[in-house]
């Protein structure tokens, strides 16, 4: 029941964001402006492999787009545990109760890059799945660019599929 309420809370905030966008709230990225991207993931939990993978994603995207053209943020559960990672990237604290955080933080960025290995399958926690889909849904609701890295929809749980279909316009 808690998972369903969490998904409903995130979905409601996404729809509020979509409505505000349709009524003229928010701004689009303009050429010449730094591209602000939020890397959404579950970092800072002592999963070194995950943090290293995200660190490399940041490095590669920054290399392709140019360091002077970008401004990146990355979510973390602990600033102490991610010390030494994510150089040149603003770290933002991902609280346990995350819907208001996603609502606020995604508005500060032009796009969201989902970078979590278990983002759409519930081998760990449905809350993590809801957080990842919510991050993409907020970006999608403002016609911003959500980007997902290498995931197989066949592994998604039923709640994830429904939430993604309704909030991110993801269909398969």
ROSE-4610 file (N, C-alpha, C; in Angstrom, 1 decimal, always signed):
// ROSE-4610
residu = [X/X/X/X/X/X/X/X/X/X/X/X/X/X/X/X/X/X/X/X/X/X/X/X/X/X/X/X/X/X/X/X/X/X/X/X/X/X/X/X/X/X/X/X/X/X/X/X/X/X/X/X/X/X/X/X/X/X/X/X/X/X/X/X/X/X/X/X/X/X/X/X/X/X/X/X/X/X/X/X/X/X/X/X/X/X/X/X/X/X/X/X/X/X/X/X/X/X/X/X/X/X/X/X/X/X/X/X/X/X/X/X/X/X/X/X/X/X/X/X/X/X/X/X/X/X/X/X/X/X/X/X/X/X/X/X/X/X/X/X/X/X/X/X/X/X/X/X/X/X/X/X/X/X/X/X/X/X/X/X/X/X/X/X/X/X/X/X/X/X/X/X/X/X/X/X/X/X/X/X/X/X/X/X/X/X/X/X/X/X/X/X/X/X/X/X/X/X/X/X/X/X/X/X/X/X/X/X/X/X/X/X/X/X/X/X/X/X/X/X/X/X/X/X/X/X/X/X/X/X/X/X/X/X/X/X/X/X/X/X/X/X/X/X/X/X/X/X/X/X/X/X/X/X/X/X/X/X/X/X/X/X/X/X/X/X/X/X/X/X/X/X/X/X/X/X/X/X/X/X/X/X/X/X/X/X/X/X/X/X/X/X/X/X/X/X/X/X/X/X/X/X/X/X/X/X/X/X/X/X/X/X/X/X/X/X/X/X/X/X/X/X/X/X/X/X/X/X/X/X/X/X/X/X/X/X/X/X/X/X/X/X/X/X/X/X/X/X/X/X/X/X/X/X/X/X/X/X/X/X/X/X/X/X/X/X/X/X/X/X/X/X/X/X/X/X/X/X/X/X/X/X/X/X/X/X/X/X/X/X/X/X/X/X/X/X/X/X/X/X/X/X/X/X/X/X/X/X/X/X/X/X/X/X/X/X/X/X/X/X/X/X/X/X/X/X/X/X/X/X/X/X/X/X/X/X/X/X/X/X/X/X/X/X/X/X/X/X/X/X/X/X/X/X/X/X/X/X/X/X/X/X/X/X/X/X/X/X/X/X/X/X/X/X/X/X/X/X/X/X/X/X/X/X/X/X/X/X/X/X/X/X/X/X/X/X/X/X/X/X/X/X/X/X/X/X/X/X/X/X/X/X/X/X/X/X]
num = [1/1/1/2/2/2/3/3/3/4/4/4/5/5/5/6/6/6/7/7/7/8/8/8/9/9/9/10/10/10/11/11/11/12/12/12/13/13/13/14/14/14/15/15/15/16/16/16/17/17/17/18/18/18/19/19/19/20/20/20/21/21/21/22/22/22/23/23/23/24/24/24/25/25/25/26/26/26/27/27/27/28/28/28/29/29/29/30/30/30/31/31/31/32/32/32/33/33/33/34/34/34/35/35/35/36/36/36/37/37/37/38/38/38/39/39/39/40/40/40/41/41/41/42/42/42/43/43/43/44/44/44/45/45/45/46/46/46/47/47/47/48/48/48/49/49/49/50/50/50/51/51/51/52/52/52/53/53/53/54/54/54/55/55/55/56/56/56/57/57/57/58/58/58/59/59/59/60/60/60/61/61/61/62/62/62/63/63/63/64/64/64/65/65/65/66/66/66/67/67/67/68/68/68/69/69/69/70/70/70/71/71/71/72/72/72/73/73/73/74/74/74/75/75/75/76/76/76/77/77/77/78/78/78/79/79/79/80/80/80/81/81/81/82/82/82/83/83/83/84/84/84/85/85/85/86/86/86/87/87/87/88/88/88/89/89/89/90/90/90/91/91/91/92/92/92/93/93/93/94/94/94/95/95/95/96/96/96/97/97/97/98/98/98/99/99/99/100/100/100/101/101/101/102/102/102/103/103/103/104/104/104/105/105/105/106/106/106/107/107/107/108/108/108/109/109/109/110/110/110/111/111/111/112/112/112/113/113/113/114/114/114/115/115/115/116/116/116/117/117/117/118/118/118/119/119/119/120/120/120/121/121/121/122/122/122/123/123/123/124/124/124/125/125/125/126/126/126/127/127/127/128/128/128/129/129/129/130/130/130/131/131/131/132/132/132/133/133/133/134/134/134/135/135/135/136/136/136/137/137/137/138/138/138/139/139/139/140/140/140/141/141/141/142/142/142/143/143/143/144/144/144/145/145/145/146/146/146/147/147/147/148/148/148/149/149/149/150/150/150/151/151/151/152/152/152/153/153/153/154/154/154/155/155/155/156/156/156/157/157/157/158/158/158/159/159/159/160/160/160/161/161/161/162/162/162/163/163/163/164/164/164/165/165/165/166/166/166/167/167/167/168/168/168/169/169/169/170/170/170/171/171/171/172/172/172]
x = [+0.8/+0.0/+0.9/+1.9/+2.8/+3.4/+3.8/+4.4/+3.4/+2.1/+1.1/+0.9/+0.9/+0.7/+1.9/+3.1/+4.3/+4.2/+3.8/+3.7/+2.6/+1.5/+0.4/+0.9/+1.7/+2.2/+3.1/+4.0/+4.9/+4.1/+3.2/+2.4/+1.6/+1.0/+0.3/+1.2/+2.4/+3.3/+3.8/+3.9/+4.3/+3.2/+1.9/+0.8/+0.7/+1.0/+1.0/+2.1/+3.3/+4.4/+4.0/+3.3/+2.9/+1.9/+0.9/+0.0/+0.6/+1.5/+2.3/+3.0/+3.7/+4.4/+3.5/+2.3/+1.3/+0.8/+0.8/+0.3/+1.4/+2.6/+3.6/+4.7/+4.6/+5.7/+6.9/+8.0/+9.3/+9.9/+11.2/+11.9/+12.6/+12.8/+13.5/+15.0/+15.8/+17.2/+17.3/+18.2/+18.5/+19.9/+20.2/+21.6/+22.5/+23.7/+24.6/+24.5/+23.4/+23.2/+23.8/+24.4/+24.9/+23.7/+24.0/+23.0/+23.1/+22.0/+21.9/+21.3/+22.0/+21.5/+21.6/+20.5/+20.5/+20.7/+21.7/+22.0/+21.3/+20.2/+19.3/+19.8/+20.1/+20.5/+20.6/+21.0/+21.0/+22.5/+23.1/+24.6/+24.8/+26.1/+26.5/+26.0/+25.8/+25.3/+26.4/+27.6/+28.7/+28.7/+28.0/+28.1/+29.1/+30.4/+31.5/+31.3/+30.9/+30.8/+29.8/+28.7/+27.6/+28.2/+28.8/+29.3/+30.4/+31.3/+32.3/+31.7/+30.6/+29.9/+29.3/+28.7/+28.1/+29.2/+30.2/+31.4/+31.9/+32.0/+32.4/+31.4/+30.1/+29.1/+29.2/+29.4/+29.6/+30.8/+31.9/+33.1/+32.9/+32.3/+32.1/+31.1/+30.0/+29.0/+29.6/+30.4/+31.1/+32.1/+32.8/+33.8/+33.1/+32.0/+31.3/+30.6/+30.0/+29.3/+30.2/+31.4/+32.3/+32.0/+33.1/+32.9/+32.4/+32.7/+32.3/+30.8/+30.2/+28.8/+27.8/+28.3/+27.5/+27.6/+26.5/+26.5/+25.7/+26.4/+25.8/+25.5/+24.4/+24.1/+23.9/+24.3/+24.1/+23.5/+22.6/+21.9/+22.9/+22.8/+23.6/+22.8/+23.0/+22.5/+23.4/+24.7/+25.7/+26.8/+27.0/+28.1/+29.5/+29.5/+30.8/+31.2/+30.2/+30.5/+30.8/+30.4/+30.8/+31.9/+32.6/+33.8/+34.8/+35.3/+36.3/+35.7/+34.4/+33.7/+33.0/+32.6/+31.8/+32.5/+33.8/+34.5/+33.9/+33.7/+33.2/+31.7/+31.0/+29.6/+29.0/+27.9/+27.2/+26.4/+26.7/+26.0/+24.8/+23.6/+22.4/+21.9/+21.5/+21.1/+19.7/+19.7/+18.4/+17.8/+16.8/+16.2/+15.4/+15.1/+14.3/+12.9/+12.4/+11.0/+11.3/+11.3/+11.8/+10.9/+9.6/+8.7/+8.9/+8.9/+9.1/+10.5/+11.5/+12.8/+12.8/+12.2/+12.2/+11.5/+10.4/+9.6/+10.4/+11.2/+12.0/+13.3/+14.0/+15.3/+15.2/+14.2/+14.1/+13.7/+13.1/+12.8/+14.1/+15.1/+16.4/+17.2/+16.8/+17.6/+16.9/+17.7/+17.1/+16.7/+17.3/+17.1/+17.5/+17.1/+17.5/+18.1/+19.2/+19.8/+19.6/+18.9/+18.7/+20.0/+20.6/+21.9/+21.9/+21.0/+21.0/+20.7/+21.6/+21.5/+20.2/+19.6/+18.4/+17.2/+17.2/+16.2/+14.7/+14.5/+13.1/+12.7/+13.5/+13.1/+13.2/+12.3/+12.2/+12.9/+14.2/+15.0/+15.5/+15.4/+15.9/+14.7/+14.1/+13.0/+12.1/+10.8/+9.9/+10.0/+10.4/+10.6/+11.7/+12.8/+13.9/+13.3/+12.5/+11.9/+11.0/+10.2/+9.3/+10.2/+11.3/+12.1/+12.7/+13.2/+13.8/+12.8/+11.6/+10.6/+10.1/+9.9/+9.5/+10.5/+11.8/+12.8/+12.6/+12.3/+12.1/+10.8/+9.8/+8.4/+8.4/+9.1/+9.2/+9.9/+10.9/+11.6/+10.6/+10.0/+9.1/+7.9/+7.4/+6.2/+6.5/+7.8/+8.1/+8.7/+8.5/+9.1/+10.6/+11.2/+12.6/+13.0/+14.3/+14.8/+15.2/+14.3/+14.7/+15.5/+16.6/+17.4/+17.6/+17.4/+17.5/+18.7/+19.6/+20.7/+20.4/+20.5/+20.4/+19.5/+18.3/+17.4/+16.4/+16.0/+15.1/+13.7/+12.7/+11.4/+10.8/+11.3/+10.8/+11.0/+12.0/+12.3/+11.5/+10.8/+10.0/+8.9/+8.6/+7.5/+6.2/+5.1/+3.8/+3.6/+3.8/+3.6/+4.6/+5.8/+6.7/+6.2/+5.7/+5.2/+4.1/+3.2/+2.0/+2.4/+3.3/+3.7/+4.5/+5.4/+6.2/+5.3/+4.3/+3.4/+2.6/+2.2/+1.4/+2.2/+3.4/+4.1/+5.2/+5.8/+6.9/+6.6/+5.4/+5.1/+6.0/+6.3/+7.1/+6.2/+6.3/+5.5/+6.4/+5.9/+6.7/+5.7]
y = [-1.2/+0.0/+1.3/+1.2/+2.4/+2.7/+1.6/+1.8/+2.5/+2.1/+2.7/+4.2/+4.5/+5.9/+6.8/+6.2/+6.9/+7.2/+6.2/+6.4/+7.4/+7.4/+8.4/+9.8/+9.9/+11.2/+11.8/+11.0/+11.4/+11.7/+10.9/+11.1/+12.4/+12.7/+14.0/+15.2/+15.1/+16.2/+16.4/+15.3/+15.4/+16.1/+15.7/+16.3/+17.8/+18.2/+19.6/+20.3/+19.7/+20.3/+20.5/+19.4/+19.5/+20.7/+20.8/+21.9/+23.2/+23.4/+24.7/+25.0/+24.0/+24.2/+24.6/+23.9/+24.3/+25.7/+26.2/+27.5/+28.6/+28.2/+29.2/+29.2/+28.4/+28.3/+27.6/+28.1/+27.5/+28.1/+27.8/+28.3/+27.1/+27.2/+26.2/+26.6/+25.6/+25.8/+26.6/+27.6/+28.4/+28.2/+28.1/+28.0/+29.1/+28.7/+29.6/+29.6/+29.0/+28.9/+27.5/+27.5/+26.2/+25.2/+24.0/+22.9/+22.3/+22.5/+21.9/+20.6/+19.5/+18.2/+17.6/+16.9/+16.2/+14.7/+14.1/+12.7/+12.0/+11.3/+10.7/+9.3/+9.0/+7.7/+7.6/+6.4/+6.1/+6.0/+7.2/+7.2/+7.5/+7.2/+7.5/+6.5/+5.2/+4.2/+3.1/+3.4/+2.4/+1.4/+1.7/+0.8/+1.4/+1.1/+1.8/+1.6/+0.4/+0.2/+1.1/+1.4/+2.3/+3.7/+4.1/+5.5/+5.7/+4.7/+4.8/+4.9/+4.1/+4.1/+5.5/+6.1/+7.4/+8.4/+8.3/+9.2/+9.2/+8.0/+7.9/+8.4/+8.3/+8.8/+10.4/+10.9/+12.4/+12.8/+12.1/+12.5/+12.4/+11.4/+11.2/+12.2/+12.5/+13.4/+14.8/+15.1/+16.4/+16.6/+15.5/+15.5/+15.8/+15.1/+15.2/+16.6/+17.1/+18.4/+19.6/+19.4/+20.4/+20.9/+21.0/+21.4/+22.8/+23.7/+25.1/+25.2/+24.2/+24.3/+23.6/+23.0/+22.2/+22.6/+22.2/+22.4/+21.2/+20.2/+19.0/+18.9/+18.2/+17.9/+16.4/+15.8/+14.4/+14.2/+13.2/+12.9/+12.1/+12.3/+11.5/+11.3/+10.1/+9.8/+10.3/+10.5/+10.9/+11.6/+12.8/+13.6/+13.0/+12.4/+11.8/+10.6/+9.8/+8.6/+8.8/+10.0/+10.3/+11.3/+11.5/+12.4/+11.8/+12.6/+12.0/+11.6/+11.5/+11.2/+12.5/+12.4/+13.5/+14.9/+14.9/+16.1/+17.1/+18.4/+19.4/+19.3/+18.5/+18.3/+18.7/+19.4/+19.7/+18.5/+18.1/+17.0/+17.6/+16.9/+17.3/+16.1/+16.4/+15.3/+14.8/+13.5/+12.8/+12.3/+13.0/+12.6/+11.3/+10.6/+9.4/+9.7/+10.8/+11.2/+12.1/+11.6/+12.3/+13.0/+12.8/+13.5/+15.0/+15.7/+17.2/+17.6/+16.8/+17.0/+16.9/+15.8/+15.7/+16.9/+17.3/+18.4/+19.7/+19.9/+21.1/+21.0/+19.9/+19.7/+19.6/+18.9/+18.7/+20.1/+21.0/+22.3/+23.1/+22.8/+23.6/+23.1/+22.1/+21.5/+21.4/+21.4/+21.3/+19.8/+18.9/+17.5/+16.6/+15.3/+14.3/+13.1/+12.6/+11.4/+10.4/+9.3/+8.2/+7.3/+7.2/+6.4/+5.5/+4.5/+3.6/+2.2/+1.2/-0.1/-0.8/-0.6/-1.4/-0.4/+0.5/+1.6/+1.2/+0.2/-0.1/-1.5/-2.2/-3.5/-3.5/-4.2/-4.2/-5.4/-5.4/-6.4/-5.9/-4.5/-3.9/-3.2/-2.2/-1.5/-0.8/-0.9/-0.2/+1.3/+1.8/+3.2/+3.7/+3.0/+3.4/+3.4/+2.5/+2.4/+3.7/+4.0/+5.2/+6.4/+6.5/+7.7/+7.9/+6.8/+6.9/+7.3/+6.6/+7.0/+8.4/+8.8/+10.1/+11.2/+10.9/+11.8/+12.0/+11.0/+11.0/+11.7/+11.4/+11.9/+13.4/+13.9/+15.4/+16.1/+15.5/+16.0/+16.0/+14.9/+14.7/+15.6/+15.9/+16.8/+18.2/+18.6/+20.0/+19.9/+18.9/+18.7/+18.8/+18.5/+18.4/+17.0/+16.8/+15.5/+14.5/+13.5/+12.4/+11.4/+10.9/+9.9/+8.7/+7.5/+6.3/+5.5/+5.0/+4.3/+2.8/+2.0/+0.6/-0.1/-0.2/-0.9/-1.8/-2.9/-3.8/-3.8/-3.2/-3.1/-4.5/-5.6/-6.9/-7.1/-6.4/-6.7/-5.7/-4.8/-3.8/-4.5/-4.1/-4.6/-3.9/-4.4/-3.9/-2.4/-2.1/-0.7/+0.2/-0.2/+0.6/+0.9/-0.1/+0.0/+1.0/+0.9/+1.8/+3.2/+3.4/+4.8/+5.4/+4.6/+5.1/+5.4/+4.6/+4.8/+6.1/+6.4/+7.5/+8.8/+8.8/+10.0/+10.3/+9.3/+9.5/+9.3/+8.9/+8.6/+7.5/+6.6/+5.4/+4.3/+3.8/+2.7/+1.6/+0.4/-0.7/-1.7]
z = [+0.0/+0.0/+0.0/+0.8/+0.8/-0.5/-1.3/-2.6/-3.5/-3.5/-4.3/-3.9/-2.6/-2.2/-2.7/-2.6/-3.0/-4.5/-5.3/-6.7/-7.1/-6.3/-6.6/-6.2/-5.1/-4.7/-5.8/-6.3/-7.4/-8.6/-9.0/-10.2/-10.1/-8.9/-8.8/-8.9/-8.4/-8.5/-10.0/-10.7/-12.1/-12.9/-12.6/-13.3/-13.0/-11.7/-11.3/-12.1/-12.2/-13.0/-14.5/-15.0/-16.4/-16.6/-15.7/-15.8/-15.7/-14.8/-14.7/-16.0/-16.5/-17.8/-18.9/-19.0/-20.1/-19.9/-18.7/-18.4/-18.5/-19.0/-19.2/-18.1/-17.1/-16.1/-16.6/-16.2/-16.6/-17.9/-18.1/-19.3/-20.0/-21.3/-22.1/-22.1/-22.4/-22.7/-24.0/-24.0/-25.2/-25.6/-26.9/-27.4/-26.7/-26.3/-25.7/-24.2/-23.6/-22.2/-21.8/-20.6/-20.1/-19.9/-20.3/-20.2/-18.8/-18.1/-16.7/-16.7/-16.3/-16.3/-14.9/-14.5/-13.3/-13.5/-12.9/-13.0/-11.8/-12.1/-11.1/-10.8/-9.6/-9.2/-7.7/-7.2/-5.8/-5.4/-5.3/-5.0/-3.5/-3.1/-1.8/-0.8/-1.2/-0.3/-0.1/-0.4/-0.3/-1.4/-2.5/-3.6/-4.6/-4.3/-5.1/-6.6/-7.0/-8.5/-9.1/-8.4/-8.9/-9.0/-7.9/-7.9/-9.0/-9.2/-10.2/-11.6/-11.8/-13.1/-13.4/-12.4/-12.6/-12.8/-12.0/-12.2/-13.6/-14.2/-15.6/-16.6/-16.3/-17.1/-17.2/-16.0/-15.9/-16.7/-16.6/-17.3/-18.8/-19.3/-20.7/-21.3/-20.6/-21.1/-21.1/-20.1/-20.0/-21.1/-21.4/-22.5/-23.9/-24.1/-25.4/-25.5/-24.5/-24.6/-24.3/-23.6/-23.3/-21.9/-21.1/-19.7/-19.5/-20.5/-20.4/-20.8/-21.4/-21.9/-20.9/-19.8/-19.0/-17.5/-16.8/-15.4/-14.9/-14.2/-13.8/-12.3/-12.0/-10.6/-10.5/-9.4/-9.2/-7.8/-7.7/-6.4/-5.5/-4.2/-3.3/-2.0/-1.4/-0.1/+1.0/+0.7/+1.7/+1.1/+1.4/+0.9/+1.3/+2.6/+3.0/+2.2/+1.8/+1.1/-0.4/-0.9/-2.3/-2.4/-1.3/-1.3/-2.2/-3.1/-4.1/-5.4/-5.5/-6.7/-7.3/-8.5/-9.1/-9.1/-9.4/-9.5/-10.5/-10.1/-10.9/-11.1/-10.2/-10.3/-8.9/-9.0/-7.7/-7.2/-6.0/-5.4/-4.6/-4.8/-4.1/-3.3/-2.1/-1.1/-1.5/-1.7/-2.0/-0.7/-0.2/+1.1/+1.0/+2.1/+2.1/+1.6/+2.0/+1.5/+0.3/-0.9/-2.1/-3.0/-3.0/-3.9/-4.0/-2.8/-2.9/-3.4/-3.1/-3.6/-5.1/-5.7/-7.2/-7.8/-7.2/-7.7/-7.8/-6.7/-6.7/-7.6/-7.5/-8.1/-9.7/-10.2/-11.6/-12.3/-11.6/-12.2/-12.4/-11.7/-11.8/-13.0/-13.7/-14.7/-16.0/-17.1/-18.4/-18.8/-18.2/-18.5/-17.4/-17.5/-16.4/-17.1/-16.6/-17.1/-15.9/-16.2/-15.2/-15.2/-14.1/-14.1/-12.9/-12.9/-11.8/-12.4/-12.1/-12.7/-12.5/-11.3/-11.0/-10.9/-11.9/-11.8/-12.0/-12.8/-13.1/-12.7/-11.9/-11.5/-10.0/-9.4/-7.9/-7.3/-7.5/-6.8/-5.4/-5.3/-4.1/-3.4/-4.1/-3.4/-4.4/-4.3/-5.2/-5.1/-3.9/-3.7/-4.7/-4.8/-5.8/-7.2/-7.6/-8.9/-9.1/-8.1/-8.2/-8.3/-7.5/-7.6/-9.0/-9.6/-10.9/-12.0/-12.0/-12.9/-12.7/-11.4/-11.1/-11.6/-11.5/-12.1/-13.6/-14.3/-15.7/-16.0/-15.2/-15.4/-15.3/-14.3/-14.1/-15.3/-15.8/-17.0/-18.2/-18.4/-19.5/-19.4/-18.2/-18.1/-18.5/-18.6/-19.0/-20.4/-21.1/-22.4/-22.4/-21.2/-21.1/-21.5/-21.5/-22.1/-21.0/-20.8/-20.0/-20.8/-20.2/-20.9/-20.0/-20.5/-19.8/-20.4/-19.6/-20.1/-19.9/-21.0/-21.1/-20.1/-20.3/-19.4/-20.3/-19.7/-20.4/-19.8/-20.5/-19.9/-19.5/-20.0/-19.6/-18.1/-17.5/-16.1/-15.2/-15.7/-14.9/-14.2/-13.0/-12.3/-12.8/-12.5/-13.0/-12.6/-11.4/-10.9/-11.7/-12.0/-12.7/-14.1/-14.8/-16.2/-16.2/-15.3/-15.3/-15.0/-14.0/-13.7/-14.9/-15.5/-16.6/-17.8/-18.1/-19.2/-19.0/-17.8/-17.5/-17.3/-16.8/-16.6/-17.5/-18.2/-19.0/-20.5/-20.8/-22.2/-22.8/-21.9/-22.4/-22.8/-23.9/-24.4/-25.0/-24.9/-25.6/-26.2]
